[in-house]
């Protein structure tokens, strides 16, 4: 087995009794206590995640905007300084290269935050299509990323800074925030369905920052959170995971992130014609929510049937800790995607369990 990559925070995992797994070539904590307990902590208090495996790519130069418009499905021209935009990159056929966040520092200076397992692929894709006065740099090794998520995230982080964090609105960020002596970029973003922040600092300062956040948050019940709860949290909030809800064969429209696709933006972009066609003709298949009617948990890859006809498969599924129900996301033929439609899931070879199509997101926080 190839050597697994480790984040700058890896040496601290042991202090918290972490159980680690291979996640896209990274040795990462799947849980510290239990997935259920960690999930609940984020929904009711706050949790701290090590997301330093995520990729950071900088795009700079006078030609940055035309270049990004060419490779991104969303309209990058909409960004003001300190804005963040969720977008996808697509192949010509409409399949997805990756979904990502773009941070606009100022004109001609952007930060792209991409999925860990796709960092090299994304960087190569950008370099393959680069044109004009543009410099593309993979800065991932120098950067650590922590996510503090949950209703008490702001109260916790505020203890480390004099900057009024309430001024950082959703999908906005601020650079050079002093967190008790550590300079960081702080954005109001996350992957849990809760309020919270993603915090970028030098890799060399990550351990110190991690310890400080847990220290000031201890009285509020803040605890470290692993990948297991990260997955159940994002899943309940119906946030797509690349490799499951999105991949080279699933378009952003089929995945239900059509809001990040602007087929009418002035700039031409890779995949535009294919996505335009999907919009005009209507989708042949799309991702919807599934709730089990009979016993069983819908797992990734399980086939979905209408009678004896195979109509799709489960992309993600679990026993929801918040709702205490077995739920899933499935990519199905469009004629079977209306809420209430009854389907059958093959939970093991030849064994079927009834389920029904339901509305998503499964969970929405009360603001």
C-alpha positions as CSV (number, residue, x, y, z in Angstrom):
1,X,0.0,0.0,0.0
2,X,1.3,3.5,-0.9
3,X,2.3,5.7,2.0
4,X,-0.7,7.7,3.1
5,X,-0.4,11.5,3.3
6,X,-0.8,13.2,6.6
7,X,-1.9,16.7,7.6
8,X,0.1,18.9,10.0
9,X,-2.4,18.0,12.7
10,X,-1.8,14.2,12.5
11,X,0.5,14.1,15.6
12,X,-2.3,15.5,17.7
13,X,-4.9,12.8,16.7
14,X,-3.5,10.3,19.2
15,X,-4.1,12.7,22.1
16,X,-7.8,12.5,21.3
17,X,-8.0,8.7,20.8
18,X,-8.7,9.1,17.1
19,X,-9.4,6.1,14.8
20,X,-7.9,6.9,11.4
21,X,-8.8,5.5,7.9
22,X,-7.5,5.9,4.3
23,X,-9.5,8.7,2.8
24,X,-8.5,9.4,-0.8
25,X,-4.8,8.6,0.0
26,X,-4.9,10.5,3.3
27,X,-4.6,9.1,6.8
28,X,-7.5,10.9,8.5
29,X,-9.6,10.5,11.6
30,X,-12.9,8.8,11.0
31,X,-14.0,9.4,14.6
32,X,-12.6,10.7,18.0
33,X,-15.4,9.6,20.3
34,X,-18.4,8.2,18.4
35,X,-20.0,9.4,15.1
36,X,-23.4,9.9,16.8
37,X,-21.9,11.9,19.7
38,X,-19.8,14.0,17.3
39,X,-22.7,14.6,15.0
40,X,-24.9,15.8,17.9
41,X,-22.1,18.1,19.2
42,X,-22.0,20.0,15.9
43,X,-25.8,20.2,15.7
44,X,-26.2,21.5,19.2
45,X,-22.8,23.1,20.3
46,X,-19.8,23.2,18.0
47,X,-17.1,20.8,16.6
48,X,-13.6,21.3,15.3
49,X,-12.6,19.5,12.1
50,X,-9.1,19.1,10.5
51,X,-9.7,19.7,6.8
52,X,-6.1,20.4,6.0
53,X,-6.3,17.7,3.3
54,X,-8.4,20.0,1.1
55,X,-6.6,21.6,-1.8
56,X,-5.8,25.3,-2.2
57,X,-4.9,26.6,-5.6
58,X,-4.2,30.3,-6.3
59,X,-5.0,32.0,-9.6
60,X,-3.4,35.4,-10.2
61,X,-2.7,37.7,-13.1
62,X,-4.5,40.2,-15.4
63,X,-6.2,37.3,-17.3
64,X,-7.6,35.6,-14.2
65,X,-11.2,36.5,-14.7
66,X,-11.5,35.4,-18.4
67,X,-9.7,32.2,-17.6
68,X,-11.9,31.3,-14.6
69,X,-15.0,32.2,-16.6
70,X,-13.8,29.6,-19.2
71,X,-13.3,26.7,-16.8
72,X,-16.1,27.4,-14.2
73,X,-19.9,26.9,-14.5
74,X,-20.8,29.7,-12.2
75,X,-20.5,33.4,-13.1
76,X,-17.2,34.5,-11.5
77,X,-17.8,38.1,-12.6
78,X,-20.5,38.3,-9.9
79,X,-17.8,38.2,-7.2
80,X,-16.9,41.3,-5.2
81,X,-13.7,41.5,-3.1
82,X,-14.0,39.1,0.0
83,X,-16.9,37.2,-1.7
84,X,-17.0,33.4,-2.0
85,X,-18.8,31.5,-4.7
86,X,-19.6,27.8,-5.0
87,X,-19.1,26.5,-8.5
88,X,-18.2,23.4,-10.6
89,X,-15.8,22.6,-13.3
90,X,-17.1,20.4,-16.1
91,X,-15.9,18.3,-19.0
92,X,-17.3,19.1,-22.5
93,X,-19.9,16.4,-22.0
94,X,-21.3,18.0,-18.8
95,X,-19.7,15.5,-16.4
96,X,-18.1,17.1,-13.4
97,X,-14.3,17.6,-12.9
98,X,-14.9,18.9,-9.4
99,X,-17.0,21.1,-7.2
100,X,-15.2,23.9,-5.3
101,X,-15.2,27.3,-3.7
102,X,-13.7,30.4,-5.2
103,X,-12.5,33.2,-2.9
104,X,-12.0,36.6,-4.5
105,X,-9.2,38.5,-2.6
106,X,-9.2,41.4,-5.1
107,X,-9.2,41.8,-8.9
108,X,-6.8,39.3,-10.5
109,X,-6.3,37.4,-7.2
110,X,-8.4,34.3,-6.4
111,X,-8.1,31.3,-4.1
112,X,-9.7,28.0,-5.2
113,X,-10.5,25.5,-2.5
114,X,-10.9,22.0,-4.1
115,X,-11.6,18.4,-2.9
116,X,-8.6,16.7,-1.5
117,X,-8.5,13.7,-3.7
118,X,-9.0,15.9,-6.8
119,X,-6.2,18.5,-6.0
120,X,-3.7,17.2,-8.6
121,X,-6.3,16.4,-11.2
122,X,-7.8,19.9,-10.8
123,X,-4.4,21.6,-11.0
124,X,-3.6,19.6,-14.2
125,X,-7.0,20.5,-15.6
126,X,-6.5,24.2,-15.0
127,X,-3.0,24.1,-16.4
128,X,-4.3,22.3,-19.5
129,X,-6.7,25.1,-20.2
130,X,-4.8,28.1,-19.0
131,X,-4.5,31.1,-21.4
132,X,-3.4,34.7,-21.1
133,X,-1.6,36.4,-18.3
134,X,-2.4,33.9,-15.5
135,X,-0.3,32.2,-12.8
136,X,-1.7,29.0,-11.3
137,X,-0.1,27.8,-8.1
138,X,-0.9,24.8,-5.9
139,X,-0.3,26.2,-2.4
140,X,-1.8,23.2,-0.5
141,X,1.3,22.0,1.3
142,X,1.9,25.4,3.0
143,X,-1.7,25.8,4.1
144,X,-3.7,24.1,6.9
145,X,-7.5,24.4,7.1
146,X,-9.6,23.9,10.2
147,X,-13.4,24.0,10.3
148,X,-15.3,25.2,13.4
149,X,-18.9,24.3,12.9
150,X,-22.1,24.6,15.0
151,X,-24.4,27.1,16.7
152,X,-21.6,28.0,19.2
153,X,-18.9,28.4,16.6
154,X,-18.9,32.2,16.6
155,X,-18.9,32.4,20.4
156,X,-16.0,30.1,20.6
157,X,-13.8,31.7,17.9
158,X,-14.6,35.2,19.1
159,X,-12.7,34.3,22.3
160,X,-9.5,34.3,20.3
161,X,-9.8,37.6,18.4
162,X,-10.8,41.3,18.7
163,X,-12.2,41.2,15.1
164,X,-16.0,41.2,15.2
165,X,-16.8,37.9,13.6
166,X,-20.4,38.7,13.3
167,X,-19.4,41.1,10.5
168,X,-18.2,38.2,8.4
169,X,-21.5,37.2,6.7
170,X,-22.4,33.9,4.9
171,X,-20.0,33.2,2.0
172,X,-17.8,36.1,2.9
173,X,-14.2,36.1,4.3
174,X,-11.6,38.2,6.0
175,X,-7.8,37.8,5.8
176,X,-5.1,38.5,8.3
177,X,-7.4,38.0,11.3
178,X,-5.3,37.8,14.5
179,X,-6.3,34.6,16.4
180,X,-4.3,35.0,19.6
181,X,-1.1,35.7,17.6
182,X,-1.8,33.5,14.6
183,X,-2.7,35.3,11.3
184,X,-5.6,33.5,9.5
185,X,-8.1,33.8,6.7
186,X,-11.5,33.2,8.2
187,X,-14.6,32.5,6.0
188,X,-18.2,31.9,7.0
189,X,-18.6,28.7,5.1
190,X,-18.8,25.0,6.0
191,X,-20.0,21.5,5.0
192,X,-22.4,20.6,7.8
193,X,-25.6,22.6,7.4
194,X,-24.7,24.6,10.5
195,X,-23.3,28.1,11.0
196,X,-19.5,28.1,11.3
197,X,-16.2,29.1,9.9
198,X,-13.4,27.6,7.8
199,X,-10.0,28.9,9.0
200,X,-6.8,28.9,6.9
201,X,-3.4,29.4,8.5
202,X,0.2,28.4,7.9
203,X,0.7,24.7,8.2
204,X,3.4,25.3,10.8
205,X,0.9,27.1,13.1
206,X,-2.0,24.6,12.8
207,X,-1.2,22.6,15.9
208,X,-1.1,25.7,18.1
209,X,-4.4,27.0,16.6
210,X,-6.1,23.6,17.0
211,X,-5.1,23.4,20.7
212,X,-6.2,27.0,21.4
213,X,-9.7,26.5,19.8
214,X,-10.3,23.4,21.8
215,X,-9.1,25.1,25.0
216,X,-11.3,28.2,24.7
217,X,-14.2,26.0,23.5
218,X,-14.0,23.4,26.3
219,X,-16.5,25.1,28.5
220,X,-19.0,25.3,25.6
221,X,-18.7,21.6,24.8
222,X,-16.6,22.0,21.7
223,X,-14.9,18.7,20.6
224,X,-12.9,17.3,17.7
225,X,-14.9,15.8,14.9
226,X,-13.9,13.1,12.4
227,X,-14.8,12.3,8.9
228,X,-17.7,10.0,9.9
229,X,-19.8,12.8,11.4
230,X,-18.6,15.2,8.6
231,X,-20.3,12.8,6.2
232,X,-23.5,12.4,8.1
233,X,-23.8,16.1,8.7
234,X,-23.2,17.1,5.1
235,X,-25.5,14.3,3.9
236,X,-28.5,15.5,6.1
237,X,-28.0,19.0,4.7
238,X,-28.0,17.5,1.2
239,X,-24.5,18.8,0.3
240,X,-23.0,16.9,-2.6
241,X,-19.9,14.7,-2.1
242,X,-17.6,14.4,-5.1
243,X,-17.2,10.7,-6.0
244,X,-20.8,10.0,-4.9
245,X,-23.3,12.8,-5.9
246,X,-20.9,14.2,-8.4
247,X,-18.4,12.6,-10.8
248,X,-17.2,12.5,-14.4
249,X,-20.5,10.9,-15.3
250,X,-22.9,13.0,-13.2
251,X,-23.5,16.6,-14.2
252,X,-24.1,19.5,-11.7
253,X,-27.7,19.7,-13.0
254,X,-28.3,16.0,-12.3
255,X,-26.7,16.4,-8.9
256,X,-29.1,19.2,-8.0
257,X,-26.6,22.0,-7.9
258,X,-28.0,23.8,-10.9
259,X,-27.8,27.1,-8.9
260,X,-24.0,26.9,-9.6
261,X,-24.5,26.6,-13.3
262,X,-25.1,29.8,-15.3
263,X,-25.6,28.7,-18.9
264,X,-26.7,32.2,-19.8
265,X,-23.5,34.0,-18.5
266,X,-21.9,36.1,-21.2
267,X,-18.7,34.0,-21.2
268,X,-18.4,30.7,-22.9
269,X,-17.4,27.8,-20.6
270,X,-16.3,24.2,-20.9
271,X,-19.4,22.0,-20.8
272,X,-21.8,24.8,-21.6
273,X,-23.4,23.3,-24.7
274,X,-24.0,19.9,-23.0
275,X,-25.5,21.5,-19.9
276,X,-27.6,23.8,-22.0
277,X,-29.0,20.8,-23.8
278,X,-29.8,19.1,-20.5
279,X,-31.7,22.2,-19.4
280,X,-33.6,22.6,-22.6
281,X,-34.5,18.9,-23.1
282,X,-35.1,18.1,-19.4
283,X,-33.0,15.8,-17.3
284,X,-33.1,12.0,-18.1
285,X,-32.1,11.3,-14.5
286,X,-31.5,13.3,-11.3
287,X,-30.6,12.9,-7.6
288,X,-33.4,12.8,-5.1
289,X,-33.9,12.0,-1.4
290,X,-35.0,8.5,-0.4
291,X,-36.5,7.3,2.9
292,X,-36.7,3.6,3.8
293,X,-40.3,2.4,4.5
294,X,-39.1,-1.1,5.4
295,X,-36.1,-2.0,7.4
296,X,-32.6,-1.5,5.9
297,X,-30.0,1.2,5.3
298,X,-29.6,2.4,1.8
299,X,-25.8,2.3,1.1
300,X,-23.7,3.8,-1.7
301,X,-24.0,1.7,-4.8
302,X,-27.2,-0.2,-3.9
303,X,-29.5,-0.6,-6.9
304,X,-32.9,1.0,-7.0
305,X,-35.9,-0.6,-8.7
306,X,-39.5,0.1,-9.8
307,X,-40.9,-3.4,-9.8
308,X,-38.4,-5.4,-11.7
309,X,-37.0,-2.4,-13.6
310,X,-33.6,-1.0,-12.5
311,X,-34.1,2.8,-12.3
312,X,-30.9,4.0,-10.6
313,X,-28.6,3.6,-7.6
314,X,-28.0,5.0,-4.1
315,X,-25.2,7.7,-4.1
316,X,-25.1,8.2,-0.3
317,X,-27.1,6.7,2.6
318,X,-27.1,6.3,6.3
319,X,-29.1,6.1,9.5
320,X,-29.6,9.8,10.1
321,X,-28.5,10.7,13.7
322,X,-30.7,13.8,13.8
323,X,-33.9,12.3,12.3
324,X,-33.3,8.7,13.5
325,X,-34.5,7.5,10.1
326,X,-32.8,5.4,7.3
327,X,-32.4,7.9,4.4
328,X,-30.4,8.2,1.2
329,X,-29.7,10.1,-1.9
330,X,-30.2,8.3,-5.2
331,X,-29.8,9.1,-8.9
332,X,-32.9,7.9,-10.6
333,X,-34.7,8.1,-14.0
334,X,-36.6,11.3,-13.9
335,X,-40.0,9.7,-14.2
336,X,-39.5,8.2,-10.7
337,X,-38.4,11.3,-8.9
338,X,-41.7,12.8,-7.7
339,X,-42.1,13.0,-3.9
340,X,-44.0,10.0,-2.6
341,X,-43.0,7.6,-5.4
342,X,-42.5,4.1,-4.1
343,X,-39.3,2.3,-5.0
344,X,-37.5,-0.9,-4.0
345,X,-33.8,-1.0,-2.8
346,X,-31.7,-4.1,-3.3
347,X,-30.2,-4.2,0.2
348,X,-28.4,-7.4,-0.5
349,X,-28.4,-9.8,-3.5
350,X,-32.0,-10.7,-4.2
351,X,-33.3,-9.0,-1.0
352,X,-35.4,-5.9,-1.5
353,X,-36.8,-3.3,0.9
354,X,-39.4,-0.7,0.2
355,X,-38.5,3.0,0.2
356,X,-40.1,6.3,-1.0
357,X,-38.9,9.5,-2.7
358,X,-38.8,12.4,-0.2
359,X,-38.0,16.1,-0.3
360,X,-34.5,17.3,0.6
361,X,-32.6,18.7,2.4
362,X,-33.4,16.2,5.2
363,X,-32.2,18.8,7.7
364,X,-32.3,22.6,7.7
365,X,-31.1,24.6,10.7
366,X,-33.5,27.0,12.4
367,X,-31.9,30.5,12.0
